[in-house]
Amino acid sequence: MKEIECRNYDRLFTEPDMGNIPEDKDYKDFLNPESLKVVTGYAEPALLEDNSGIAVQFERVGYYMKDPDSTEEKLVMNKTTSLKDGFKLQ
């Protein structure tokens, strides 16, 4: 097993419909501070060697793609899809 970097992205804005914010408000007031979480994970050797460009599923988390920032020394994976999301537009 080797340590890897996992980048978990979430919604950019805290409001589900940015079209409904008042015109006197700045969109920056609605930026989600949790829109990117970088966590450490561990990968099997086969994942480190994979250059297929196909998304892989991380158990109980979601699907990830290899980031172009990856190097031979450091694998970086970006979450592309969660397995389950409870977010609903109102």
mmCIF file as gemmi writes it, N, C-alpha and C atoms, coordinates in Angstrom:
data_model
loop_
_atom_site.group_PDB
_atom_site.id
_atom_site.type_symbol
_atom_site.label_atom_id
_atom_site.label_alt_id
_atom_site.label_comp_id
_atom_site.label_asym_id
_atom_site.label_entity_id
_atom_site.label_seq_id
_atom_site.pdbx_PDB_ins_code
_atom_site.Cartn_x
_atom_site.Cartn_y
_atom_site.Cartn_z
_atom_site.occupancy
_atom_site.B_iso_or_equiv
_atom_site.pdbx_formal_charge
_atom_site.auth_seq_id
_atom_site.auth_asym_id
_atom_site.pdbx_PDB_model_num
ATOM 1 N N . MET Axp A 1 ? 0.843 -1.185 0 1 0 ? 1 A 1
ATOM 2 C CA . MET Axp A 1 ? 0 0 0 1 0 ? 1 A 1
ATOM 3 C C . MET Axp A 1 ? 0.883 1.242 0 1 0 ? 1 A 1
ATOM 4 N N . LYS Axp A 2 ? 0.381 2.251 -0.721 1 0 ? 2 A 1
ATOM 5 C CA . LYS Axp A 2 ? 1.112 3.517 -0.794 1 0 ? 2 A 1
ATOM 6 C C . LYS Axp A 2 ? 0.156 4.66 -0.486 1 0 ? 2 A 1
ATOM 7 N N . GLU Axp A 3 ? 0.669 5.672 0.203 1 0 ? 3 A 1
ATOM 8 C CA . GLU Axp A 3 ? -0.117 6.847 0.542 1 0 ? 3 A 1
ATOM 9 C C . GLU Axp A 3 ? -0.394 7.651 -0.724 1 0 ? 3 A 1
ATOM 10 N N . ILE Axp A 4 ? -1.65 8.104 -0.878 1 0 ? 4 A 1
ATOM 11 C CA . ILE Axp A 4 ? -2.046 8.929 -2.017 1 0 ? 4 A 1
ATOM 12 C C . ILE Axp A 4 ? -2.824 10.143 -1.523 1 0 ? 4 A 1
ATOM 13 N N . GLU Axp A 5 ? -2.964 11.139 -2.393 1 0 ? 5 A 1
ATOM 14 C CA . GLU Axp A 5 ? -3.77 12.326 -2.096 1 0 ? 5 A 1
ATOM 15 C C . GLU Axp A 5 ? -5.11 12.189 -2.8 1 0 ? 5 A 1
ATOM 16 N N . CYS Axp A 6 ? -6.19 12.383 -2.045 1 0 ? 6 A 1
ATOM 17 C CA . CYS Axp A 6 ? -7.541 12.338 -2.609 1 0 ? 6 A 1
ATOM 18 C C . CYS Axp A 6 ? -8.17 13.724 -2.462 1 0 ? 6 A 1
ATOM 19 N N . ARG Axp A 7 ? -8.641 14.257 -3.571 1 0 ? 7 A 1
ATOM 20 C CA . ARG Axp A 7 ? -9.294 15.567 -3.567 1 0 ? 7 A 1
ATOM 21 C C . ARG Axp A 7 ? -10.796 15.345 -3.71 1 0 ? 7 A 1
ATOM 22 N N . ASN Axp A 8 ? -11.524 15.72 -2.662 1 0 ? 8 A 1
ATOM 23 C CA . ASN Axp A 8 ? -12.977 15.547 -2.64 1 0 ? 8 A 1
ATOM 24 C C . ASN Axp A 8 ? -13.641 16.903 -2.843 1 0 ? 8 A 1
ATOM 25 N N . TYR Axp A 9 ? -14.323 17.029 -3.953 1 0 ? 9 A 1
ATOM 26 C CA . TYR Axp A 9 ? -14.981 18.294 -4.301 1 0 ? 9 A 1
ATOM 27 C C . TYR Axp A 9 ? -16.453 18.25 -3.913 1 0 ? 9 A 1
ATOM 28 N N . ASP Axp A 10 ? -16.968 19.389 -3.492 1 0 ? 10 A 1
ATOM 29 C CA . ASP Axp A 10 ? -18.381 19.537 -3.158 1 0 ? 10 A 1
ATOM 30 C C . ASP Axp A 10 ? -18.903 20.765 -3.891 1 0 ? 10 A 1
ATOM 31 N N . ARG Axp A 11 ? -20.122 21.136 -3.612 1 0 ? 11 A 1
ATOM 32 C CA . ARG Axp A 11 ? -20.738 22.289 -4.283 1 0 ? 11 A 1
ATOM 33 C C . ARG Axp A 11 ? -19.929 23.558 -4.046 1 0 ? 11 A 1
ATOM 34 N N . LEU Axp A 12 ? -19.808 24.375 -5.079 1 0 ? 12 A 1
ATOM 35 C CA . LEU Axp A 12 ? -19.046 25.612 -4.976 1 0 ? 12 A 1
ATOM 36 C C . LEU Axp A 12 ? -19.778 26.652 -4.131 1 0 ? 12 A 1
ATOM 37 N N . PHE Axp A 13 ? -21.108 26.634 -4.173 1 0 ? 13 A 1
ATOM 38 C CA . PHE Axp A 13 ? -21.898 27.636 -3.459 1 0 ? 13 A 1
ATOM 39 C C . PHE Axp A 13 ? -22.735 26.991 -2.364 1 0 ? 13 A 1
ATOM 40 N N . THR Axp A 14 ? -23.034 27.778 -1.315 1 0 ? 14 A 1
ATOM 41 C CA . THR Axp A 14 ? -23.854 27.291 -0.212 1 0 ? 14 A 1
ATOM 42 C C . THR Axp A 14 ? -25.337 27.366 -0.536 1 0 ? 14 A 1
ATOM 43 N N . GLU Axp A 15 ? -25.704 28.188 -1.483 1 0 ? 15 A 1
ATOM 44 C CA . GLU Axp A 15 ? -27.101 28.321 -1.898 1 0 ? 15 A 1
ATOM 45 C C . GLU Axp A 15 ? -27.378 27.406 -3.091 1 0 ? 15 A 1
ATOM 46 N N . PRO Axp A 16 ? -28.477 26.65 -3.05 1 0 ? 16 A 1
ATOM 47 C CA . PRO Axp A 16 ? -28.763 25.733 -4.155 1 0 ? 16 A 1
ATOM 48 C C . PRO Axp A 16 ? -29.101 26.434 -5.466 1 0 ? 16 A 1
ATOM 49 N N . ASP Axp A 17 ? -29.663 27.648 -5.407 1 0 ? 17 A 1
ATOM 50 C CA . ASP Axp A 17 ? -30.025 28.365 -6.628 1 0 ? 17 A 1
ATOM 51 C C . ASP Axp A 17 ? -29.476 29.79 -6.536 1 0 ? 17 A 1
ATOM 52 N N . MET Axp A 18 ? -28.299 29.976 -7.11 1 0 ? 18 A 1
ATOM 53 C CA . MET Axp A 18 ? -27.651 31.285 -7.028 1 0 ? 18 A 1
ATOM 54 C C . MET Axp A 18 ? -28.413 32.356 -7.809 1 0 ? 18 A 1
ATOM 55 N N . GLY Axp A 19 ? -29.331 31.962 -8.668 1 0 ? 19 A 1
ATOM 56 C CA . GLY Axp A 19 ? -30.148 32.922 -9.402 1 0 ? 19 A 1
ATOM 57 C C . GLY Axp A 19 ? -31.143 33.651 -8.507 1 0 ? 19 A 1
ATOM 58 N N . ASN Axp A 20 ? -31.348 33.155 -7.301 1 0 ? 20 A 1
ATOM 59 C CA . ASN Axp A 20 ? -32.322 33.752 -6.386 1 0 ? 20 A 1
ATOM 60 C C . ASN Axp A 20 ? -31.702 34.65 -5.327 1 0 ? 20 A 1
ATOM 61 N N . ILE Axp A 21 ? -30.394 34.875 -5.38 1 0 ? 21 A 1
ATOM 62 C CA . ILE Axp A 21 ? -29.812 35.756 -4.359 1 0 ? 21 A 1
ATOM 63 C C . ILE Axp A 21 ? -30.07 37.209 -4.749 1 0 ? 21 A 1
ATOM 64 N N . PRO Axp A 22 ? -30.235 38.082 -3.769 1 0 ? 22 A 1
ATOM 65 C CA . PRO Axp A 22 ? -30.492 39.502 -4.064 1 0 ? 22 A 1
ATOM 66 C C . PRO Axp A 22 ? -29.329 40.12 -4.845 1 0 ? 22 A 1
ATOM 67 N N . GLU Axp A 23 ? -29.663 41.045 -5.728 1 0 ? 23 A 1
ATOM 68 C CA . GLU Axp A 23 ? -28.658 41.679 -6.581 1 0 ? 23 A 1
ATOM 69 C C . GLU Axp A 23 ? -27.64 42.491 -5.781 1 0 ? 23 A 1
ATOM 70 N N . ASP Axp A 24 ? -28.011 42.94 -4.578 1 0 ? 24 A 1
ATOM 71 C CA . ASP Axp A 24 ? -27.07 43.725 -3.777 1 0 ? 24 A 1
ATOM 72 C C . ASP Axp A 24 ? -26.075 42.856 -3.005 1 0 ? 24 A 1
ATOM 73 N N . LYS Axp A 25 ? -26.192 41.545 -3.133 1 0 ? 25 A 1
ATOM 74 C CA . LYS Axp A 25 ? -25.277 40.614 -2.459 1 0 ? 25 A 1
ATOM 75 C C . LYS Axp A 25 ? -24.161 40.197 -3.407 1 0 ? 25 A 1
ATOM 76 N N . ASP Axp A 26 ? -22.994 39.949 -2.839 1 0 ? 26 A 1
ATOM 77 C CA . ASP Axp A 26 ? -21.838 39.497 -3.614 1 0 ? 26 A 1
ATOM 78 C C . ASP Axp A 26 ? -21.837 37.972 -3.632 1 0 ? 26 A 1
ATOM 79 N N . TYR Axp A 27 ? -21.64 37.375 -4.789 1 0 ? 27 A 1
ATOM 80 C CA . TYR Axp A 27 ? -21.653 35.915 -4.901 1 0 ? 27 A 1
ATOM 81 C C . TYR Axp A 27 ? -20.576 35.284 -4.009 1 0 ? 27 A 1
ATOM 82 N N . LYS Axp A 28 ? -19.519 36.034 -3.718 1 0 ? 28 A 1
ATOM 83 C CA . LYS Axp A 28 ? -18.439 35.501 -2.884 1 0 ? 28 A 1
ATOM 84 C C . LYS Axp A 28 ? -18.909 35.212 -1.46 1 0 ? 28 A 1
ATOM 85 N N . ASP Axp A 29 ? -19.994 35.884 -1.037 1 0 ? 29 A 1
ATOM 86 C CA . ASP Axp A 29 ? -20.546 35.623 0.294 1 0 ? 29 A 1
ATOM 87 C C . ASP Axp A 29 ? -21.167 34.238 0.379 1 0 ? 29 A 1
ATOM 88 N N . PHE Axp A 30 ? -21.378 33.593 -0.75 1 0 ? 30 A 1
ATOM 89 C CA . PHE Axp A 30 ? -22.038 32.294 -0.79 1 0 ? 30 A 1
ATOM 90 C C . PHE Axp A 30 ? -21.105 31.162 -1.21 1 0 ? 30 A 1
ATOM 91 N N . LEU Axp A 31 ? -19.794 31.435 -1.227 1 0 ? 31 A 1
ATOM 92 C CA . LEU Axp A 31 ? -18.83 30.384 -1.554 1 0 ? 31 A 1
ATOM 93 C C . LEU Axp A 31 ? -18.782 29.364 -0.418 1 0 ? 31 A 1
ATOM 94 N N . ASN Axp A 32 ? -18.728 28.114 -0.779 1 0 ? 32 A 1
ATOM 95 C CA . ASN Axp A 32 ? -18.699 27.024 0.184 1 0 ? 32 A 1
ATOM 96 C C . ASN Axp A 32 ? -17.25 26.778 0.636 1 0 ? 32 A 1
ATOM 97 N N . PRO Axp A 33 ? -16.927 27.049 1.901 1 0 ? 33 A 1
ATOM 98 C CA . PRO Axp A 33 ? -15.553 26.824 2.365 1 0 ? 33 A 1
ATOM 99 C C . PRO Axp A 33 ? -15.184 25.339 2.38 1 0 ? 33 A 1
ATOM 100 N N . GLU Axp A 34 ? -16.166 24.475 2.276 1 0 ? 34 A 1
ATOM 101 C CA . GLU Axp A 34 ? -15.939 23.028 2.262 1 0 ? 34 A 1
ATOM 102 C C . GLU Axp A 34 ? -15.967 22.459 0.845 1 0 ? 34 A 1
ATOM 103 N N . SER Axp A 35 ? -15.817 23.319 -0.167 1 0 ? 35 A 1
ATOM 104 C CA . SER Axp A 35 ? -15.936 22.845 -1.554 1 0 ? 35 A 1
ATOM 105 C C . SER Axp A 35 ? -14.767 21.968 -1.988 1 0 ? 35 A 1
ATOM 106 N N . LEU Axp A 36 ? -13.656 22.002 -1.265 1 0 ? 36 A 1
ATOM 107 C CA . LEU Axp A 36 ? -12.529 21.108 -1.547 1 0 ? 36 A 1
ATOM 108 C C . LEU Axp A 36 ? -11.954 20.62 -0.233 1 0 ? 36 A 1
ATOM 109 N N . LYS Axp A 37 ? -11.921 19.303 -0.076 1 0 ? 37 A 1
ATOM 110 C CA . LYS Axp A 37 ? -11.268 18.67 1.068 1 0 ? 37 A 1
ATOM 111 C C . LYS Axp A 37 ? -10.195 17.752 0.512 1 0 ? 37 A 1
ATOM 112 N N . VAL Axp A 38 ? -8.98 17.931 0.96 1 0 ? 38 A 1
ATOM 113 C CA . VAL Axp A 38 ? -7.872 17.08 0.548 1 0 ? 38 A 1
ATOM 114 C C . VAL Axp A 38 ? -7.584 16.121 1.705 1 0 ? 38 A 1
ATOM 115 N N . VAL Axp A 39 ? -7.684 14.822 1.41 1 0 ? 39 A 1
ATOM 116 C CA . VAL Axp A 39 ? -7.461 13.803 2.433 1 0 ? 39 A 1
ATOM 117 C C . VAL Axp A 39 ? -6.409 12.809 1.954 1 0 ? 39 A 1
ATOM 118 N N . THR Axp A 40 ? -5.851 12.093 2.89 1 0 ? 40 A 1
ATOM 119 C CA . THR Axp A 40 ? -4.881 11.058 2.583 1 0 ? 40 A 1
ATOM 120 C C . THR Axp A 40 ? -5.589 9.719 2.478 1 0 ? 40 A 1
ATOM 121 N N . GLY Axp A 41 ? -5.229 8.95 1.48 1 0 ? 41 A 1
ATOM 122 C CA . GLY Axp A 41 ? -5.753 7.607 1.313 1 0 ? 41 A 1
ATOM 123 C C . GLY Axp A 41 ? -4.598 6.656 1.057 1 0 ? 41 A 1
ATOM 124 N N . TYR Axp A 42 ? -4.941 5.4 0.854 1 0 ? 42 A 1
ATOM 125 C CA . TYR Axp A 42 ? -3.934 4.384 0.575 1 0 ? 42 A 1
ATOM 126 C C . TYR Axp A 42 ? -4.396 3.559 -0.612 1 0 ? 42 A 1
ATOM 127 N N . ALA Axp A 43 ? -3.46 3.257 -1.504 1 0 ? 43 A 1
ATOM 128 C CA . ALA Axp A 43 ? -3.807 2.577 -2.75 1 0 ? 43 A 1
ATOM 129 C C . ALA Axp A 43 ? -3.043 1.27 -2.899 1 0 ? 43 A 1
ATOM 130 N N . GLU Axp A 44 ? -3.69 0.339 -3.562 1 0 ? 44 A 1
ATOM 131 C CA . GLU Axp A 44 ? -3.048 -0.914 -3.949 1 0 ? 44 A 1
ATOM 132 C C . GLU Axp A 44 ? -2.047 -0.625 -5.064 1 0 ? 44 A 1
ATOM 133 N N . PRO Axp A 45 ? -1.018 -1.426 -5.206 1 0 ? 45 A 1
ATOM 134 C CA . PRO Axp A 45 ? -0.015 -1.208 -6.265 1 0 ? 45 A 1
ATOM 135 C C . PRO Axp A 45 ? -0.609 -1.132 -7.669 1 0 ? 45 A 1
ATOM 136 N N . ALA Axp A 46 ? -1.643 -1.898 -7.955 1 0 ? 46 A 1
ATOM 137 C CA . ALA Axp A 46 ? -2.247 -1.889 -9.3 1 0 ? 46 A 1
ATOM 138 C C . ALA Axp A 46 ? -2.79 -0.516 -9.652 1 0 ? 46 A 1
ATOM 139 N N . LEU Axp A 47 ? -3.348 0.206 -8.69 1 0 ? 47 A 1
ATOM 140 C CA . LEU Axp A 47 ? -3.883 1.541 -8.959 1 0 ? 47 A 1
ATOM 141 C C . LEU Axp A 47 ? -2.759 2.512 -9.297 1 0 ? 47 A 1
ATOM 142 N N . LEU Axp A 48 ? -1.64 2.353 -8.647 1 0 ? 48 A 1
ATOM 143 C CA . LEU Axp A 48 ? -0.502 3.238 -8.901 1 0 ? 48 A 1
ATOM 144 C C . LEU Axp A 48 ? 0.015 3.096 -10.325 1 0 ? 48 A 1
ATOM 145 N N . GLU Axp A 49 ? -0.142 1.928 -10.9 1 0 ? 49 A 1
ATOM 146 C CA . GLU Axp A 49 ? 0.355 1.654 -12.252 1 0 ? 49 A 1
ATOM 147 C C . GLU Axp A 49 ? -0.681 1.912 -13.333 1 0 ? 49 A 1
ATOM 148 N N . ASP Axp A 50 ? -1.939 2.151 -12.949 1 0 ? 50 A 1
ATOM 149 C CA . ASP Axp A 50 ? -3.026 2.304 -13.919 1 0 ? 50 A 1
ATOM 150 C C . ASP Axp A 50 ? -2.948 3.639 -14.644 1 0 ? 50 A 1
ATOM 151 N N . ASN Axp A 51 ? -2.885 3.593 -15.956 1 0 ? 51 A 1
ATOM 152 C CA . ASN Axp A 51 ? -2.9 4.799 -16.79 1 0 ? 51 A 1
ATOM 153 C C . ASN Axp A 51 ? -4.022 4.729 -17.814 1 0 ? 51 A 1
ATOM 154 N N . SER Axp A 52 ? -5.086 4.001 -17.497 1 0 ? 52 A 1
ATOM 155 C CA . SER Axp A 52 ? -6.168 3.767 -18.45 1 0 ? 52 A 1
ATOM 156 C C . SER Axp A 52 ? -7.04 4.998 -18.679 1 0 ? 52 A 1
ATOM 157 N N . GLY Axp A 53 ? -7.09 5.914 -17.72 1 0 ? 53 A 1
ATOM 158 C CA . GLY Axp A 53 ? -7.965 7.072 -17.846 1 0 ? 53 A 1
ATOM 159 C C . GLY Axp A 53 ? -9.406 6.764 -17.474 1 0 ? 53 A 1
ATOM 160 N N . ILE Axp A 54 ? -9.638 5.585 -16.927 1 0 ? 54 A 1
ATOM 161 C CA . ILE Axp A 54 ? -10.983 5.17 -16.531 1 0 ? 54 A 1
ATOM 162 C C . ILE Axp A 54 ? -11.16 5.449 -15.039 1 0 ? 54 A 1
ATOM 163 N N . ALA Axp A 55 ? -12.353 5.918 -14.664 1 0 ? 55 A 1
ATOM 164 C CA . ALA Axp A 55 ? -12.644 6.179 -13.253 1 0 ? 55 A 1
ATOM 165 C C . ALA Axp A 55 ? -12.642 4.873 -12.479 1 0 ? 55 A 1
ATOM 166 N N . VAL Axp A 56 ? -12.197 4.948 -11.234 1 0 ? 56 A 1
ATOM 167 C CA . VAL Axp A 56 ? -12.211 3.788 -10.353 1 0 ? 56 A 1
ATOM 168 C C . VAL Axp A 56 ? -13.082 4.102 -9.156 1 0 ? 56 A 1
ATOM 169 N N . GLN Axp A 57 ? -13.73 3.064 -8.626 1 0 ? 57 A 1
ATOM 170 C CA . GLN Axp A 57 ? -14.591 3.26 -7.463 1 0 ? 57 A 1
ATOM 171 C C . GLN Axp A 57 ? -13.799 2.986 -6.196 1 0 ? 57 A 1
ATOM 172 N N . PHE Axp A 58 ? -13.837 3.955 -5.275 1 0 ? 58 A 1
ATOM 173 C CA . PHE Axp A 58 ? -13.265 3.758 -3.951 1 0 ? 58 A 1
ATOM 174 C C . PHE Axp A 58 ? -14.418 3.304 -3.064 1 0 ? 58 A 1
ATOM 175 N N . GLU Axp A 59 ? -14.261 2.202 -2.424 1 0 ? 59 A 1
ATOM 176 C CA . GLU Axp A 59 ? -15.334 1.561 -1.682 1 0 ? 59 A 1
ATOM 177 C C . GLU Axp A 59 ? -16.049 2.519 -0.726 1 0 ? 59 A 1
ATOM 178 N N . ARG Axp A 60 ? -17.368 2.555 -0.85 1 0 ? 60 A 1
ATOM 179 C CA . ARG Axp A 60 ? -18.276 3.346 -0.004 1 0 ? 60 A 1
ATOM 180 C C . ARG Axp A 60 ? -18.056 4.851 -0.081 1 0 ? 60 A 1
ATOM 181 N N . VAL Axp A 61 ? -17.316 5.327 -1.089 1 0 ? 61 A 1
ATOM 182 C CA . VAL Axp A 61 ? -17.047 6.765 -1.186 1 0 ? 61 A 1
ATOM 183 C C . VAL Axp A 61 ? -17.544 7.331 -2.508 1 0 ? 61 A 1
ATOM 184 N N . GLY Axp A 62 ? -16.993 6.859 -3.62 1 0 ? 62 A 1
ATOM 185 C CA . GLY Axp A 62 ? -17.367 7.388 -4.919 1 0 ? 62 A 1
ATOM 186 C C . GLY Axp A 62 ? -16.379 6.974 -5.986 1 0 ? 62 A 1
ATOM 187 N N . TYR Axp A 63 ? -16.472 7.65 -7.12 1 0 ? 63 A 1
ATOM 188 C CA . TYR Axp A 63 ? -15.595 7.367 -8.252 1 0 ? 63 A 1
ATOM 189 C C . TYR Axp A 63 ? -14.528 8.459 -8.358 1 0 ? 63 A 1
ATOM 190 N N . TYR Axp A 64 ? -13.312 8.035 -8.669 1 0 ? 64 A 1
ATOM 191 C CA . TYR Axp A 64 ? -12.167 8.93 -8.734 1 0 ? 64 A 1
ATOM 192 C C . TYR Axp A 64 ? -11.422 8.753 -10.047 1 0 ? 64 A 1
ATOM 193 N N . MET Axp A 65 ? -10.832 9.848 -10.509 1 0 ? 65 A 1
ATOM 194 C CA . MET Axp A 65 ? -9.979 9.835 -11.701 1 0 ? 65 A 1
ATOM 195 C C . MET Axp A 65 ? -8.594 10.337 -11.298 1 0 ? 65 A 1
ATOM 196 N N . LYS Axp A 66 ? -7.596 9.824 -11.986 1 0 ? 66 A 1
ATOM 197 C CA . LYS Axp A 66 ? -6.222 10.274 -11.731 1 0 ? 66 A 1
ATOM 198 C C . LYS Axp A 66 ? -6.076 11.721 -12.2 1 0 ? 66 A 1
ATOM 199 N N . ASP Axp A 67 ? -5.493 12.559 -11.353 1 0 ? 67 A 1
ATOM 200 C CA . ASP Axp A 67 ? -5.278 13.971 -11.664 1 0 ? 67 A 1
ATOM 201 C C . ASP Axp A 67 ? -3.972 14.133 -12.438 1 0 ? 67 A 1
ATOM 202 N N . PRO Axp A 68 ? -3.922 15.083 -13.371 1 0 ? 68 A 1
ATOM 203 C CA . PRO Axp A 68 ? -2.675 15.348 -14.092 1 0 ? 68 A 1
ATOM 204 C C . PRO Axp A 68 ? -1.526 15.787 -13.173 1 0 ? 68 A 1
ATOM 205 N N . ASP Axp A 69 ? -1.836 16.215 -11.948 1 0 ? 69 A 1
ATOM 206 C CA . ASP Axp A 69 ? -0.797 16.585 -10.977 1 0 ? 69 A 1
ATOM 207 C C . ASP Axp A 69 ? -0.034 15.366 -10.457 1 0 ? 69 A 1
ATOM 208 N N . SER Axp A 70 ? -0.52 14.163 -10.749 1 0 ? 70 A 1
ATOM 209 C CA . SER Axp A 70 ? 0.124 12.943 -10.261 1 0 ? 70 A 1
ATOM 210 C C . SER Axp A 70 ? 1.535 12.809 -10.82 1 0 ? 70 A 1
ATOM 211 N N . THR Axp A 71 ? 2.399 12.265 -9.986 1 0 ? 71 A 1
ATOM 212 C CA . THR Axp A 71 ? 3.765 11.961 -10.402 1 0 ? 71 A 1
ATOM 213 C C . THR Axp A 71 ? 4.049 10.509 -10.006 1 0 ? 71 A 1
ATOM 214 N N . GLU Axp A 72 ? 5.21 10.006 -10.372 1 0 ? 72 A 1
ATOM 215 C CA . GLU Axp A 72 ? 5.579 8.653 -9.96 1 0 ? 72 A 1
ATOM 216 C C . GLU Axp A 72 ? 5.706 8.565 -8.441 1 0 ? 72 A 1
ATOM 217 N N . GLU Axp A 73 ? 6.069 9.656 -7.811 1 0 ? 73 A 1
ATOM 218 C CA . GLU Axp A 73 ? 6.228 9.684 -6.363 1 0 ? 73 A 1
ATOM 219 C C . GLU Axp A 73 ? 4.915 9.906 -5.62 1 0 ? 73 A 1
ATOM 220 N N . LYS Axp A 74 ? 3.973 10.598 -6.263 1 0 ? 74 A 1
ATOM 221 C CA . LYS Axp A 74 ? 2.734 10.97 -5.568 1 0 ? 74 A 1
ATOM 222 C C . LYS Axp A 74 ? 1.537 10.828 -6.507 1 0 ? 74 A 1
ATOM 223 N N . LEU Axp A 75 ? 0.62 9.923 -6.155 1 0 ? 75 A 1
ATOM 224 C CA . LEU Axp A 75 ? -0.613 9.748 -6.918 1 0 ? 75 A 1
ATOM 225 C C . LEU Axp A 75 ? -1.666 10.695 -6.344 1 0 ? 75 A 1
ATOM 226 N N . VAL Axp A 76 ? -2.335 11.448 -7.224 1 0 ? 76 A 1
ATOM 227 C CA . VAL Axp A 76 ? -3.402 12.363 -6.831 1 0 ? 76 A 1
ATOM 228 C C . VAL Axp A 76 ? -4.668 11.919 -7.548 1 0 ? 76 A 1
ATOM 229 N N . MET Axp A 77 ? -5.743 11.717 -6.785 1 0 ? 77 A 1
ATOM 230 C CA . MET Axp A 77 ? -7.021 11.281 -7.345 1 0 ? 77 A 1
ATOM 231 C C . MET Axp A 77 ? -8.097 12.311 -7.028 1 0 ? 77 A 1
ATOM 232 N N . ASN Axp A 78 ? -8.95 12.618 -8.023 1 0 ? 78 A 1
ATOM 233 C CA . ASN Axp A 78 ? -10.054 13.564 -7.861 1 0 ? 78 A 1
ATOM 234 C C . ASN Axp A 78 ? -11.376 12.829 -7.85 1 0 ? 78 A 1
ATOM 235 N N . LYS Axp A 79 ? -12.226 13.146 -6.873 1 0 ? 79 A 1
ATOM 236 C CA . LYS Axp A 79 ? -13.562 12.543 -6.847 1 0 ? 79 A 1
ATOM 237 C C . LYS Axp A 79 ? -14.392 13.152 -7.967 1 0 ? 79 A 1
ATOM 238 N N . THR Axp A 80 ? -15.02 12.296 -8.743 1 0 ? 80 A 1
ATOM 239 C CA . THR Axp A 80 ? -15.872 12.768 -9.828 1 0 ? 80 A 1
ATOM 240 C C . THR Axp A 80 ? -17.35 12.567 -9.518 1 0 ? 80 A 1
ATOM 241 N N . THR Axp A 81 ? -17.678 11.511 -8.764 1 0 ? 81 A 1
ATOM 242 C CA . THR Axp A 81 ? -19.066 11.204 -8.435 1 0 ? 81 A 1
ATOM 243 C C . THR Axp A 81 ? -19.137 10.545 -7.07 1 0 ? 81 A 1
ATOM 244 N N . SER Axp A 82 ? -20.058 11.003 -6.239 1 0 ? 82 A 1
ATOM 245 C CA . SER Axp A 82 ? -20.304 10.349 -4.957 1 0 ? 82 A 1
ATOM 246 C C . SER Axp A 82 ? -21.228 9.167 -5.169 1 0 ? 82 A 1
ATOM 247 N N . LEU Axp A 83 ? -21.18 8.215 -4.263 1 0 ? 83 A 1
ATOM 248 C CA . LEU Axp A 83 ? -22.089 7.076 -4.359 1 0 ? 83 A 1
ATOM 249 C C . LEU Axp A 83 ? -23.491 7.457 -3.936 1 0 ? 83 A 1
ATOM 250 N N . LYS Axp A 84 ? -23.597 8.356 -2.954 1 0 ? 84 A 1
ATOM 251 C CA . LYS Axp A 84 ? -24.915 8.793 -2.498 1 0 ? 84 A 1
ATOM 252 C C . LYS Axp A 84 ? -24.824 10.256 -2.102 1 0 ? 84 A 1
ATOM 253 N N . ASP Axp A 85 ? -25.837 11.021 -2.473 1 0 ? 85 A 1
ATOM 254 C CA . ASP Axp A 85 ? -25.849 12.44 -2.163 1 0 ? 85 A 1
ATOM 255 C C . ASP Axp A 85 ? -27.251 12.835 -1.725 1 0 ? 85 A 1
ATOM 256 N N . GLY Axp A 86 ? -27.377 13.401 -0.54 1 0 ? 86 A 1
ATOM 257 C CA . GLY Axp A 86 ? -28.678 13.776 -0.02 1 0 ? 86 A 1
ATOM 258 C C . GLY Axp A 86 ? -29.099 15.19 -0.38 1 0 ? 86 A 1
ATOM 259 N N . PHE Axp A 87 ? -28.306 15.902 -1.198 1 0 ? 87 A 1
ATOM 260 C CA . PHE Axp A 87 ? -28.607 17.295 -1.568 1 0 ? 87 A 1
ATOM 261 C C . PHE Axp A 87 ? -29.837 17.358 -2.46 1 0 ? 87 A 1
ATOM 262 N N . LYS Axp A 88 ? -30.776 18.227 -2.132 1 0 ? 88 A 1
ATOM 263 C CA . LYS Axp A 88 ? -31.994 18.381 -2.937 1 0 ? 88 A 1
ATOM 264 C C . LYS Axp A 88 ? -32.247 19.866 -3.183 1 0 ? 88 A 1
ATOM 265 N N . LEU Axp A 89 ? -32.559 20.215 -4.435 1 0 ? 89 A 1
ATOM 266 C CA . LEU Axp A 89 ? -32.967 21.588 -4.737 1 0 ? 89 A 1
ATOM 267 C C . LEU Axp A 89 ? -34.346 21.821 -4.185 1 0 ? 89 A 1
ATOM 268 N N . GLN Axp A 90 ? -34.572 23.019 -3.671 1 0 ? 90 A 1
ATOM 269 C CA . GLN Axp A 90 ? -35.883 23.323 -3.092 1 0 ? 90 A 1
ATOM 270 C C . GLN Axp A 90 ? -36.733 24.088 -4.072 1 0 ? 90 A 1
